[in-house]
């Protein structure tokens, strides 16, 4: 069978992109052909993948998305496939992997009513409706119970089309047998003293992930804690304005920004706390990756995978709506808490759950099952 996978951009360090690649490679390993529609592809192309580079045409995101959809549909009409799987919201999908939160729900508590009348909102709402509105034939793969609630409240989507997936954690994120040696080598490489405290934030899209919130929380630390605390921010994004914010807050010497990296497991072992005060997060794979690595987590309740932190008792989750002062206080509390060793042990125990690593197989089985149903 031929599977068409579509996403606007591929780069190696995004959560959505990593999920896509695992699933596409799993389908290829089962003997299926893989065709990928995207505007841009950064990084190596897996052998036998057919990459269709869709031209970028249009001045706005809306125009670019509309051109992408038209181009893809025209190509599919000439070269049909057996199943179209989307990782961004767009019309014409057989299956949608819901890597994003509900767009329609955002303006209800984050935007003015005037925003809902603007062309940008109407476009993205229309593309979401193409998937979630009653009567659509698109099957939907959800990452968290929060998504199910939001989409049902916004569109009354039929329950039969909503399928909740387990987590998609790479087992390489689990603490290795030589975790202490990895930690020691990492901290020596980056000149982090044994009694210093290293905060870690990982994720592309610094605004959405709340890097500015982390910087403010760092700056609010009591002086005696700040002088021995470091923040490493890892992700593929433009760091300049966040570096400037660090300067304005007086913490530039405590913060280091890194591009996306392949040695994330070393960062997870070398750090003392993952901070992730995201503004929006359909899932938040890094939360569970930190938990299974034994790294305590401080995050926000808007993250779809925040419930894993709570179930594992491996850190703290801030309730909504977000309050910067609450984050500041929680950070101090977690830095000085005697429970950090216990949070680590709790996370390592949680890592034994088989369901944390099964998503790729579940999705591959689902896609093949869809084809079987369609042929009967």
C-alpha positions as CSV (number, residue, x, y, z in Angstrom):
1,X,0.0,0.0,0.0
2,X,1.0,3.6,-0.5
3,X,0.7,6.1,2.5
4,X,0.9,9.8,1.9
5,X,2.1,11.7,5.0
6,X,1.7,15.5,5.0
7,X,3.2,18.1,7.3
8,X,4.2,21.7,6.5
9,X,7.8,21.4,7.9
10,X,10.1,18.6,8.9
11,X,13.1,19.2,11.1
12,X,14.7,16.6,13.3
13,X,14.0,18.1,16.7
14,X,10.3,18.8,16.8
15,X,8.0,16.5,18.7
16,X,5.4,16.4,15.9
17,X,8.2,15.7,13.4
18,X,9.7,12.9,15.5
19,X,6.4,11.2,15.9
20,X,5.8,11.5,12.1
21,X,9.1,10.0,11.3
22,X,8.7,7.0,13.7
23,X,5.3,6.2,12.3
24,X,6.3,6.6,8.6
25,X,9.3,4.4,9.1
26,X,7.2,1.8,10.9
27,X,4.9,1.7,7.9
28,X,7.8,1.4,5.6
29,X,9.2,-1.5,7.7
30,X,5.9,-3.3,7.2
31,X,6.4,-3.2,3.5
32,X,4.3,-0.1,2.6
33,X,5.5,2.8,0.4
34,X,5.9,6.2,2.0
35,X,5.3,9.5,0.2
36,X,5.7,12.8,2.1
37,X,4.3,16.2,1.2
38,X,6.0,19.1,2.9
39,X,7.2,22.7,2.3
40,X,10.6,22.1,3.7
41,X,12.7,19.1,4.8
42,X,15.7,19.6,7.0
43,X,18.0,16.7,7.8
44,X,18.7,13.3,6.2
45,X,15.9,11.7,4.1
46,X,15.3,8.0,5.0
47,X,16.0,5.6,2.2
48,X,13.1,4.9,-0.1
49,X,11.0,7.9,1.2
50,X,9.5,9.8,-1.7
51,X,9.6,13.5,-0.7
52,X,7.3,15.9,-2.5
53,X,8.5,19.4,-1.9
54,X,5.5,21.7,-2.1
55,X,6.4,25.2,-3.2
56,X,5.9,28.0,-0.7
57,X,3.6,30.5,-2.3
58,X,1.7,33.3,-0.5
59,X,2.5,36.1,1.9
60,X,0.5,34.9,4.9
61,X,0.3,31.5,6.7
62,X,-3.3,31.2,5.4
63,X,-2.3,31.6,1.8
64,X,0.7,29.2,2.1
65,X,-1.6,26.6,3.7
66,X,-4.2,27.0,1.0
67,X,-1.6,26.6,-1.7
68,X,-0.2,23.5,0.0
69,X,-3.7,21.9,0.1
70,X,-4.4,22.6,-3.5
71,X,-1.0,21.4,-4.7
72,X,-1.3,18.2,-2.7
73,X,-4.9,17.4,-3.8
74,X,-4.0,18.0,-7.4
75,X,-1.0,15.7,-7.1
76,X,-3.0,13.0,-5.3
77,X,-5.6,13.1,-8.1
78,X,-3.0,12.3,-10.6
79,X,-1.1,9.8,-8.4
80,X,-3.6,8.3,-5.9
81,X,-2.5,6.7,-2.6
82,X,-4.3,4.3,-0.3
83,X,-4.4,6.5,2.8
84,X,-3.6,10.2,3.5
85,X,-2.3,10.9,7.0
86,X,-1.9,14.5,8.2
87,X,0.2,15.9,11.0
88,X,-1.1,19.4,10.5
89,X,-4.7,20.4,10.2
90,X,-5.9,20.5,6.6
91,X,-8.8,19.3,4.4
92,X,-8.7,16.0,2.6
93,X,-7.2,13.7,5.3
94,X,-8.2,10.1,5.9
95,X,-6.4,10.2,9.3
96,X,-5.3,13.1,11.4
97,X,-2.6,12.8,14.1
98,X,-3.6,15.5,16.6
99,X,-0.2,16.9,17.5
100,X,-1.8,20.4,18.2
101,X,-4.3,21.5,20.7
102,X,-7.8,22.7,19.7
103,X,-7.6,26.0,17.8
104,X,-11.3,26.9,18.3
105,X,-10.9,26.7,22.1
106,X,-8.1,29.2,22.3
107,X,-10.0,32.4,21.7
108,X,-12.5,31.5,24.3
109,X,-10.0,32.3,27.1
110,X,-7.0,33.9,25.4
111,X,-8.3,36.2,22.7
112,X,-10.9,38.9,22.3
113,X,-14.1,38.1,20.4
114,X,-12.9,40.5,17.7
115,X,-10.1,38.0,16.9
116,X,-12.7,35.4,15.8
117,X,-13.8,37.8,13.0
118,X,-10.3,38.1,11.4
119,X,-9.3,36.2,8.3
120,X,-6.5,34.3,10.1
121,X,-8.9,32.9,12.7
122,X,-11.5,32.0,10.1
123,X,-8.9,30.1,8.0
124,X,-7.5,28.0,10.8
125,X,-11.0,27.4,12.2
126,X,-12.2,26.2,8.8
127,X,-9.2,23.8,8.4
128,X,-9.9,22.4,11.9
129,X,-13.6,22.0,11.1
130,X,-12.7,20.0,8.0
131,X,-11.4,17.4,10.4
132,X,-13.5,17.6,13.5
133,X,-17.0,18.8,12.4
134,X,-19.8,16.3,12.5
135,X,-20.1,14.5,9.2
136,X,-16.4,14.5,8.4
137,X,-14.9,11.1,7.5
138,X,-11.4,11.8,9.0
139,X,-10.3,9.4,11.7
140,X,-8.6,11.3,14.5
141,X,-5.7,10.1,16.7
142,X,-5.5,12.0,20.0
143,X,-2.6,12.3,22.3
144,X,-4.3,13.2,25.5
145,X,-7.7,13.2,27.3
146,X,-7.6,17.0,27.4
147,X,-7.7,17.1,23.6
148,X,-10.8,14.9,23.5
149,X,-12.6,17.2,25.9
150,X,-11.7,20.4,24.0
151,X,-12.6,19.0,20.5
152,X,-15.8,17.5,21.7
153,X,-16.8,20.8,23.4
154,X,-16.0,22.8,20.3
155,X,-17.3,20.5,17.5
156,X,-19.3,17.7,19.1
157,X,-17.1,15.3,17.1
158,X,-18.5,11.8,16.9
159,X,-16.9,9.6,19.5
160,X,-16.4,6.8,17.0
161,X,-13.8,9.0,15.1
162,X,-11.8,9.9,18.2
163,X,-9.0,7.4,19.2
164,X,-6.8,8.1,22.2
165,X,-3.2,7.0,21.8
166,X,-0.7,5.9,24.4
167,X,2.5,7.9,24.8
168,X,5.3,7.8,22.2
169,X,8.5,7.8,24.2
170,X,11.9,6.7,22.8
171,X,13.4,4.1,25.1
172,X,16.8,5.8,24.7
173,X,15.4,8.5,27.0
174,X,15.4,6.1,29.9
175,X,18.2,6.3,32.5
176,X,21.1,4.1,31.3
177,X,22.9,1.7,33.6
178,X,25.8,4.2,33.8
179,X,23.6,7.2,34.5
180,X,26.0,8.6,37.2
181,X,29.0,8.5,34.8
182,X,26.9,10.2,32.1
183,X,25.9,12.9,34.6
184,X,29.4,13.5,35.8
185,X,30.9,13.8,32.3
186,X,28.1,16.1,31.2
187,X,28.5,18.5,34.1
188,X,32.3,18.5,33.7
189,X,31.9,19.3,30.0
190,X,29.7,22.4,30.8
191,X,31.4,23.4,34.0
192,X,28.5,22.7,36.3
193,X,29.7,22.2,39.8
194,X,28.5,19.2,41.8
195,X,26.6,21.5,44.2
196,X,25.2,23.8,41.5
197,X,21.6,23.4,40.3
198,X,20.9,22.9,36.6
199,X,17.5,23.8,35.1
200,X,16.7,22.3,31.7
201,X,14.2,23.4,29.2
202,X,13.8,21.5,25.9
203,X,11.5,22.3,23.0
204,X,11.2,24.1,19.7
205,X,8.9,27.1,19.8
206,X,10.2,29.2,22.7
207,X,7.2,31.4,23.1
208,X,4.8,28.5,23.2
209,X,7.0,26.6,25.6
210,X,7.2,29.5,27.9
211,X,11.0,30.2,27.9
212,X,10.3,33.8,28.9
213,X,8.4,32.5,31.9
214,X,11.4,30.3,32.9
215,X,13.8,33.3,32.6
216,X,11.5,35.4,34.8
217,X,11.4,32.5,37.4
218,X,15.1,32.2,37.3
219,X,15.6,36.0,37.8
220,X,13.2,35.8,40.8
221,X,15.3,33.3,42.7
222,X,16.8,34.4,46.0
223,X,20.3,35.6,45.4
224,X,21.8,32.7,47.4
225,X,20.1,30.2,45.0
226,X,20.6,32.2,41.8
227,X,24.4,32.3,42.1
228,X,24.5,28.5,41.9
229,X,21.7,27.9,39.5
230,X,22.1,27.5,35.7
231,X,19.4,27.3,32.9
232,X,20.1,25.4,29.7
233,X,17.5,25.9,26.9
234,X,17.7,23.4,24.0
235,X,15.5,23.8,20.9
236,X,15.3,24.9,17.3
237,X,14.1,28.5,17.4
238,X,15.3,32.1,17.2
239,X,16.9,32.8,20.6
240,X,17.9,36.4,20.1
241,X,15.0,38.1,21.9
242,X,15.1,35.6,24.7
243,X,18.8,36.2,25.1
244,X,18.0,39.9,25.3
245,X,15.4,39.2,27.9
246,X,18.0,37.4,30.0
247,X,20.2,40.4,29.8
248,X,17.3,42.7,30.9
249,X,16.6,40.4,33.8
250,X,20.2,40.3,34.8
251,X,20.6,36.5,34.4
252,X,22.4,36.3,31.1
253,X,25.5,34.8,32.8
254,X,23.2,32.0,34.2
255,X,21.6,31.0,30.9
256,X,22.9,29.1,27.8
257,X,20.9,28.5,24.6
258,X,21.5,25.5,22.4
259,X,20.2,24.6,19.0
260,X,18.4,21.2,18.6
261,X,20.7,18.4,19.6
262,X,21.1,14.6,19.3
263,X,22.5,14.1,22.8
264,X,19.3,15.0,24.7
265,X,19.6,11.9,26.9
266,X,22.9,13.4,28.3
267,X,21.1,16.6,29.1
268,X,18.4,14.7,30.9
269,X,20.9,13.0,33.1
270,X,23.1,16.0,33.7
271,X,20.2,18.3,34.8
272,X,18.5,18.6,38.2
273,X,15.0,19.7,37.0
274,X,13.1,20.1,33.8
275,X,11.1,23.3,33.7
276,X,8.3,23.5,31.1
277,X,5.8,26.3,31.8
278,X,4.1,26.0,28.4
279,X,1.3,28.2,27.2
280,X,-0.2,25.4,25.1
281,X,0.9,21.8,24.5
282,X,-1.3,19.1,23.1
283,X,1.0,16.5,24.6
284,X,4.5,17.5,25.6
285,X,6.6,14.4,24.9
286,X,9.6,15.9,26.8
287,X,7.6,15.7,30.1
288,X,7.4,11.9,29.9
289,X,11.0,11.7,28.6
290,X,12.2,13.5,31.6
291,X,10.1,11.4,34.0
292,X,11.5,8.1,32.5
293,X,15.0,9.5,32.7
294,X,14.6,10.2,36.4
295,X,14.6,14.0,36.0
296,X,11.9,15.8,38.1
297,X,9.5,18.1,36.2
298,X,7.9,21.4,36.9
299,X,5.2,22.1,34.3
300,X,1.7,23.6,33.7
301,X,-1.6,21.9,33.6
302,X,-2.3,22.9,30.0
303,X,0.2,20.3,28.8
304,X,-1.6,17.1,27.6
305,X,1.0,14.9,29.2
306,X,1.1,16.7,32.5
307,X,-1.0,13.9,34.0
308,X,2.0,11.5,33.6
309,X,4.0,13.8,35.9
310,X,1.2,13.6,38.4
311,X,0.6,9.8,38.1
312,X,4.3,9.2,38.5
313,X,4.6,11.6,41.4
314,X,7.7,12.9,39.7
315,X,7.4,16.6,40.1
316,X,4.8,19.4,40.2
317,X,2.1,20.7,37.9
318,X,0.9,24.3,38.1
319,X,-2.9,24.8,37.8
320,X,-4.5,27.0,35.2
321,X,-4.7,29.9,34.7
322,X,-1.0,30.5,34.7
323,X,0.4,32.8,37.4
324,X,4.1,33.8,37.2
325,X,4.4,34.3,41.0
326,X,3.2,30.7,41.5
327,X,5.9,29.5,39.1
328,X,8.5,31.5,40.9
329,X,7.5,30.0,44.3
330,X,7.3,26.5,42.9
331,X,10.7,26.7,41.4
332,X,12.3,27.8,44.7
333,X,10.4,25.0,46.5
334,X,11.6,22.3,44.1
335,X,15.2,23.5,44.2
336,X,15.4,23.2,48.0
337,X,13.1,20.3,48.3
338,X,14.5,17.1,50.0
339,X,12.0,15.1,47.8
340,X,14.1,15.4,44.6
341,X,15.7,12.1,45.1
342,X,12.3,10.5,45.6
343,X,10.9,12.1,42.5
344,X,13.7,10.6,40.5
345,X,13.1,7.1,41.9
346,X,9.4,7.5,41.3
347,X,10.1,8.4,37.7
348,X,12.4,5.5,37.2
349,X,9.7,3.1,38.5
350,X,7.2,4.8,36.1
351,X,9.5,4.0,33.3
352,X,8.8,0.3,33.6
353,X,5.3,0.8,32.1
354,X,5.2,-0.8,28.8
355,X,2.4,1.5,27.5
356,X,4.8,4.5,27.5
357,X,6.6,3.1,24.4
358,X,3.9,1.5,22.4
359,X,2.4,4.4,20.4
360,X,4.2,3.7,17.1
361,X,3.0,0.1,16.9
362,X,-0.6,1.1,17.9
363,X,-0.7,3.7,15.1
364,X,0.8,1.4,12.5
365,X,-1.8,-1.3,13.5
366,X,-4.6,1.3,13.3
367,X,-3.5,2.5,9.8
368,X,-3.4,-1.0,8.5
369,X,-6.7,-1.8,10.1
370,X,-8.2,1.3,8.3
371,X,-7.2,-0.1,5.0
372,X,-8.6,-3.5,5.8
373,X,-12.0,-1.9,6.8
374,X,-12.0,0.2,3.7
375,X,-11.6,-2.9,1.4
376,X,-14.4,-4.9,3.0
